[in-house]
Amino acid sequence: MIRFATATLLATALLAAALIHGGAALAGLALAYITVLTWALDHVAALAAPDLPEAEFPAGDGLALLLGLAHLPLLYGGVAVLASPETPALTRGLLFLALGLYLGQVSNSVAHELIHRPGRGLRRLGTLVFVSLLFGHHVSAHLRVHHVHAATPRDPNSAPLGQSWYRFAPRAWIGSFRAGYRAEQRLRAGGAGGLHPYALYLGGGLASLVLAAGLGGGGGVLALLALCAYAQAQLLLSDYVQHYGLRRRQLAPGRYAPVGPAHSWNAPQGWSAALMVNAPRHSDHHTSPARAYPGLRLDRQTMPVLPYALPVMAVIALIPPLWRRLMDRRARALRPDGPQGAGPGSG
């Protein structure tokens, strides 16, 4: 757990210091840590994470709880600083980039972990994080649609081979909103009661905007909208990269083989994975959703491995010709109708 705590809390502390003390230097340091330094630490062999953890790890609930609680003052403190006319333009730009990356890589990953935890309080905290980022519907879409239909045409968040991220992102956002709503409606038709989750998502999102307006007026609202768009884009990039081109075998019309290790892309780099609470170990998460993030495993013989770390692949995905040149042949080799004999870890 030391690697996870160090990677995430260092980023949290640097951002908190930048918000409290101000100045371009601290904001730039936070940005450099999340980008350049994390890339460099991924290449330090001593920091590599074991593919198959030998010991039983702690669940990591305490760290996830701490990071989930830290998200709120970082988000709204960032909104206040970004909206303040006293914040210099350089500091504002560096802080926006650093905080936006943190929200996209750390807050999103922590919220994703929390909504999978068995405790009701932890699940509610994860939902609150997504709601504050104006992305509450992702909770229903992720749990009730993505984990059921990943790597099939029924999942809006699984990109088909050849689709660019620019075509995928609006389809995934709108499609997941609709699919999550339909899934919740089916539960209500089956007898589920209580407050409709979409009332919470929409009402909570409005409350987040009102709070931003109270902190910084119109500038606060614009700052929140910009940060949320940045964070949401990173989550959609993560979905795009981690499922691009992979498909489960169709057994009959509308019926697919169970999700398995070969239906998600994975990244083995230790530091960026720790910063994102092991989200890049995506295959094991899909096959064992209840497994806590510190214990997620990587089997390079059965799980497809990305050529670079997940943040690097997300940047490459923004350049469609380069992305397709790098990924299409790898994805084709893993499709049910692709060439035989190409192992998931090949390439």
C-alpha positions as CSV (number, residue, x, y, z in Angstrom):
1,M,0.0,0.0,0.0
2,I,3.0,2.3,0.4
3,R,3.3,2.8,-3.4
4,F,-0.4,3.7,-3.7
5,A,-0.4,6.1,-0.8
6,T,2.8,7.8,-1.8
7,A,1.7,8.3,-5.5
8,T,-1.7,9.6,-4.7
9,L,-1.1,11.6,-1.6
10,L,1.9,13.4,-3.0
11,A,-0.2,14.6,-5.9
12,T,-2.9,15.6,-3.4
13,A,-0.5,17.5,-1.2
14,L,1.1,19.4,-4.1
15,L,-2.2,20.6,-5.4
16,A,-3.4,21.5,-1.9
17,A,-0.2,23.5,-1.4
18,A,-0.7,25.3,-4.7
19,L,-4.2,26.2,-3.8
20,I,-3.4,27.5,-0.3
21,H,-0.1,29.3,-1.0
22,G,-0.6,30.2,-4.6
23,G,2.1,30.9,-7.1
24,A,3.0,29.4,-10.5
25,A,5.9,27.5,-9.0
26,L,3.8,25.2,-6.9
27,A,1.2,24.8,-9.6
28,G,3.9,23.9,-12.1
29,L,5.4,21.4,-9.7
30,A,2.1,19.7,-9.3
31,L,1.7,19.6,-13.0
32,A,5.2,18.3,-13.5
33,Y,4.7,15.5,-11.0
34,I,1.5,14.2,-12.6
35,T,3.0,14.3,-16.1
36,V,6.8,14.2,-16.5
37,L,7.8,12.8,-13.1
38,T,5.1,10.0,-13.2
39,W,6.3,9.1,-16.7
40,A,9.9,8.9,-15.4
41,L,9.0,6.9,-12.4
42,D,7.2,4.4,-14.5
43,H,10.6,3.5,-16.0
44,V,12.3,2.9,-12.6
45,A,12.6,-0.8,-12.4
46,A,12.6,-0.9,-8.6
47,L,9.1,0.7,-8.5
48,A,7.6,-2.0,-10.7
49,A,4.5,-3.7,-9.3
50,P,4.2,-7.5,-9.1
51,D,2.0,-9.0,-11.8
52,L,0.5,-11.4,-9.3
53,P,0.7,-10.1,-5.7
54,E,1.8,-12.9,-3.5
55,A,0.4,-11.6,-0.2
56,E,-3.1,-10.6,0.6
57,F,-3.2,-6.8,0.4
58,P,-5.4,-4.6,2.6
59,A,-8.6,-3.6,1.0
60,G,-7.3,0.0,0.6
61,D,-10.6,1.4,1.8
62,G,-8.9,3.9,4.2
63,L,-6.9,5.5,1.4
64,A,-9.9,5.6,-1.0
65,L,-12.0,7.2,1.7
66,L,-9.3,9.8,2.4
67,L,-8.9,10.6,-1.3
68,G,-12.6,10.8,-1.8
69,L,-13.0,13.3,1.0
70,A,-10.0,15.3,-0.3
71,H,-11.6,15.6,-3.7
72,L,-14.3,18.0,-2.6
73,P,-12.0,20.8,-1.1
74,L,-9.6,20.4,-4.0
75,L,-12.4,20.7,-6.6
76,Y,-14.2,23.7,-5.1
77,G,-11.0,25.3,-3.7
78,G,-9.7,25.1,-7.3
79,V,-12.9,26.7,-8.6
80,A,-12.5,29.6,-6.2
81,V,-8.8,30.2,-7.1
82,L,-9.4,29.9,-10.8
83,A,-12.3,32.3,-10.7
84,S,-10.5,34.9,-8.6
85,P,-9.4,38.0,-10.5
86,E,-6.4,38.1,-8.3
87,T,-5.0,34.8,-9.6
88,P,-2.2,35.6,-12.2
89,A,-2.9,34.1,-15.7
90,L,0.2,31.8,-15.6
91,T,-0.8,30.4,-12.2
92,R,-4.4,30.0,-13.4
93,G,-3.3,28.1,-16.5
94,L,-0.9,25.8,-14.7
95,L,-3.3,25.1,-11.9
96,F,-6.1,24.3,-14.3
97,L,-4.0,21.7,-16.1
98,A,-2.7,20.2,-12.9
99,L,-6.1,20.1,-11.1
100,G,-7.9,18.8,-14.3
101,L,-5.4,16.0,-14.6
102,Y,-5.8,15.1,-10.9
103,L,-9.6,15.1,-11.2
104,G,-9.4,12.9,-14.3
105,Q,-6.8,10.4,-13.2
106,V,-7.1,10.3,-9.4
107,S,-10.6,11.4,-8.5
108,N,-12.2,9.5,-11.3
109,S,-10.3,6.3,-10.4
110,V,-11.0,6.7,-6.6
111,A,-14.7,7.2,-7.3
112,H,-14.7,4.2,-9.6
113,E,-13.2,2.1,-6.8
114,L,-15.6,3.5,-4.2
115,I,-18.8,2.7,-6.1
116,H,-17.7,-1.0,-6.3
117,R,-17.1,-1.3,-2.5
118,P,-19.6,-3.2,-0.4
119,G,-20.1,-0.4,2.2
120,R,-23.0,1.9,1.6
121,G,-21.1,4.9,2.9
122,L,-18.2,4.3,0.5
123,R,-20.5,3.8,-2.4
124,R,-22.3,7.1,-1.6
125,L,-19.0,8.9,-1.4
126,G,-18.0,7.6,-4.8
127,T,-21.3,8.7,-6.2
128,L,-20.8,12.2,-4.7
129,V,-17.5,12.5,-6.4
130,F,-19.0,11.7,-9.8
131,V,-22.0,14.0,-9.1
132,S,-19.7,16.9,-8.2
133,L,-18.0,16.4,-11.6
134,L,-21.5,16.6,-13.3
135,F,-21.0,13.0,-14.3
136,G,-23.4,11.2,-11.9
137,H,-25.1,9.1,-14.5
138,H,-21.7,7.3,-14.9
139,V,-22.5,5.4,-11.7
140,S,-25.6,3.7,-13.1
141,A,-24.1,3.3,-16.6
142,H,-20.9,1.8,-15.3
143,L,-22.4,-0.7,-12.8
144,R,-25.6,-1.7,-14.7
145,V,-24.5,-1.4,-18.3
146,H,-20.7,-1.4,-18.8
147,H,-20.0,-4.3,-16.5
148,V,-22.8,-6.3,-18.1
149,H,-22.2,-5.5,-21.8
150,A,-18.5,-4.5,-22.0
151,A,-16.8,-5.6,-25.3
152,T,-20.2,-5.9,-27.1
153,P,-22.2,-3.5,-29.2
154,R,-24.6,-3.0,-26.3
155,D,-22.0,-1.1,-24.4
156,P,-21.7,2.6,-25.4
157,N,-18.3,2.8,-23.6
158,S,-16.6,0.0,-25.7
159,A,-15.2,1.5,-28.8
160,P,-15.4,-0.6,-32.0
161,L,-12.3,-1.1,-34.1
162,G,-11.6,1.8,-36.4
163,Q,-13.7,4.4,-34.4
164,S,-11.8,7.5,-33.4
165,W,-12.0,8.9,-29.9
166,Y,-13.6,12.1,-31.3
167,R,-16.5,10.0,-32.7
168,F,-16.6,7.8,-29.6
169,A,-16.7,10.4,-26.9
170,P,-20.1,12.0,-27.7
171,R,-21.6,8.6,-28.5
172,A,-20.3,7.2,-25.2
173,W,-21.5,10.2,-23.1
174,I,-25.0,10.3,-24.5
175,G,-25.3,6.6,-24.9
176,S,-24.3,5.9,-21.3
177,F,-26.7,8.5,-20.0
178,R,-29.6,6.8,-21.8
179,A,-28.5,3.3,-21.2
180,G,-28.0,3.9,-17.5
181,Y,-31.4,5.5,-17.2
182,R,-33.1,2.6,-19.0
183,A,-31.3,0.2,-16.6
184,E,-32.6,2.1,-13.6
185,Q,-36.1,2.2,-15.1
186,R,-36.1,-1.6,-15.4
187,L,-35.1,-1.9,-11.8
188,R,-38.0,0.3,-10.8
189,A,-40.4,-1.8,-12.9
190,G,-39.1,-4.8,-11.0
191,G,-40.1,-3.3,-7.7
192,A,-37.0,-1.2,-6.7
193,G,-38.0,1.8,-4.6
194,G,-36.5,5.0,-3.1
195,L,-35.3,8.1,-4.7
196,H,-34.5,7.7,-8.4
197,P,-30.8,7.9,-8.9
198,Y,-31.1,10.2,-11.9
199,A,-32.9,12.7,-9.6
200,L,-29.9,12.6,-7.4
201,Y,-27.5,12.9,-10.3
202,L,-29.3,15.9,-11.8
203,G,-30.1,17.6,-8.5
204,G,-26.6,17.1,-7.2
205,G,-25.1,18.4,-10.4
206,L,-27.3,21.6,-10.1
207,A,-26.2,22.0,-6.5
208,S,-22.5,21.7,-7.6
209,L,-23.1,24.5,-10.1
210,V,-24.8,26.6,-7.4
211,L,-21.9,26.1,-5.1
212,A,-19.5,27.1,-7.8
213,A,-21.5,30.3,-8.5
214,G,-21.4,31.1,-4.7
215,L,-17.6,30.7,-4.7
216,G,-16.9,32.7,-7.8
217,G,-20.0,34.0,-9.6
218,G,-20.1,33.4,-13.3
219,G,-16.4,32.8,-13.4
220,G,-16.8,30.0,-10.8
221,V,-19.5,28.3,-12.9
222,L,-17.2,28.5,-16.0
223,A,-14.3,27.1,-14.0
224,L,-16.3,24.2,-12.7
225,L,-17.7,23.4,-16.2
226,A,-14.2,23.5,-17.7
227,L,-12.7,21.3,-15.0
228,C,-15.6,18.8,-15.3
229,A,-15.3,18.7,-19.1
230,Y,-11.5,18.0,-18.7
231,A,-12.1,15.3,-16.1
232,Q,-14.9,13.6,-18.1
233,A,-12.8,13.6,-21.2
234,Q,-10.1,11.7,-19.4
235,L,-12.5,9.1,-18.1
236,L,-13.9,8.7,-21.6
237,L,-10.3,8.4,-23.0
238,S,-9.7,5.7,-20.4
239,D,-12.7,3.8,-21.5
240,Y,-11.8,4.2,-25.1
241,V,-8.2,2.9,-24.6
242,Q,-9.1,0.1,-22.3
243,H,-11.7,-1.6,-24.5
244,Y,-10.7,-0.4,-28.0
245,G,-11.4,-3.0,-30.7
246,L,-12.0,-5.9,-28.4
247,R,-15.2,-8.0,-28.8
248,R,-16.7,-11.0,-27.0
249,R,-17.7,-13.9,-29.2
250,Q,-21.4,-13.8,-30.2
251,L,-22.9,-17.2,-29.3
252,A,-26.4,-16.5,-30.7
253,P,-28.3,-13.3,-31.8
254,G,-28.1,-11.0,-28.8
255,R,-26.1,-13.4,-26.6
256,Y,-22.4,-13.2,-26.0
257,A,-19.7,-15.2,-24.3
258,P,-19.0,-14.2,-20.7
259,V,-16.5,-11.3,-20.2
260,G,-13.0,-12.6,-19.8
261,P,-9.4,-11.5,-19.4
262,A,-9.0,-10.9,-23.1
263,H,-11.7,-8.2,-23.3
264,S,-9.8,-5.3,-21.7
265,W,-6.4,-3.7,-22.4
266,N,-4.0,-3.4,-19.4
267,A,-0.9,-1.4,-18.6
268,P,1.7,-2.8,-16.2
269,Q,3.6,0.4,-15.4
270,G,3.8,0.7,-11.6
271,W,3.7,4.4,-10.7
272,S,1.0,5.6,-13.1
273,A,-1.1,2.6,-12.0
274,A,-0.6,3.5,-8.4
275,L,-1.6,7.1,-9.1
276,M,-4.8,5.8,-10.7
277,V,-5.4,3.2,-7.9
278,N,-4.6,0.3,-10.2
279,A,-7.3,1.2,-12.8
280,P,-4.9,0.2,-15.6
281,R,-5.2,-3.5,-14.4
282,H,-8.6,-3.5,-16.1
283,S,-9.0,-7.2,-17.1
284,D,-8.9,-8.4,-13.5
285,H,-11.3,-5.7,-12.4
286,H,-13.8,-6.8,-15.0
287,T,-13.5,-10.5,-14.2
288,S,-13.4,-9.9,-10.4
289,P,-15.2,-6.5,-9.8
290,A,-15.3,-7.0,-6.1
291,R,-11.6,-7.4,-5.8
292,A,-10.1,-4.3,-4.0
293,Y,-7.7,-2.4,-6.2
294,P,-4.4,-3.2,-4.4
295,G,-4.8,-6.9,-5.2
296,L,-5.6,-6.6,-8.9
297,R,-3.6,-9.0,-10.9
298,L,-2.0,-9.0,-14.3
299,D,-1.5,-12.2,-16.4
300,R,0.4,-11.2,-19.6
301,Q,-0.4,-14.6,-21.2
302,T,-4.2,-14.1,-21.1
303,M,-4.6,-10.3,-20.7
304,P,-3.9,-7.8,-23.6
305,V,-1.1,-5.4,-22.7
306,L,-0.9,-1.9,-24.0
307,P,2.4,-0.8,-25.6
308,Y,2.8,2.2,-23.2
309,A,1.3,3.4,-19.9
310,L,-2.3,4.3,-19.9
311,P,-1.8,8.2,-19.7
312,V,0.6,7.9,-22.7
313,M,-1.9,5.9,-24.7
314,A,-4.6,8.4,-23.9
315,V,-2.5,11.1,-25.5
316,I,-1.8,8.9,-28.5
317,A,-5.6,8.3,-28.9
318,L,-6.0,12.0,-29.5
319,I,-4.1,11.5,-32.8
320,P,-6.3,9.0,-34.7
321,P,-3.8,8.0,-37.5
322,L,-1.1,7.3,-35.0
323,W,-3.5,5.5,-32.7
324,R,-4.8,3.2,-35.5
325,R,-1.3,2.5,-36.7
326,L,-0.3,1.4,-33.2
327,M,-3.5,-0.4,-32.1
328,D,-5.5,-1.8,-35.0
329,R,-3.3,-4.7,-35.8
330,R,-3.1,-5.6,-32.1
331,A,-6.8,-5.5,-31.7
332,R,-7.5,-7.5,-34.8
333,A,-5.2,-10.3,-33.5
334,L,-7.4,-10.6,-30.4
335,R,-10.8,-10.6,-32.0
336,P,-12.7,-13.8,-32.2
337,D,-12.3,-13.9,-36.0
338,G,-8.7,-12.6,-35.9
339,P,-5.5,-14.5,-36.6
340,Q,-4.9,-17.5,-34.5
341,G,-1.9,-17.9,-32.3
342,A,-1.3,-14.2,-31.4
343,G,-1.2,-14.2,-27.6
344,P,-2.8,-11.3,-25.7
345,G,0.5,-10.0,-24.5
346,S,2.1,-10.0,-27.9
347,G,2.9,-6.9,-30.0
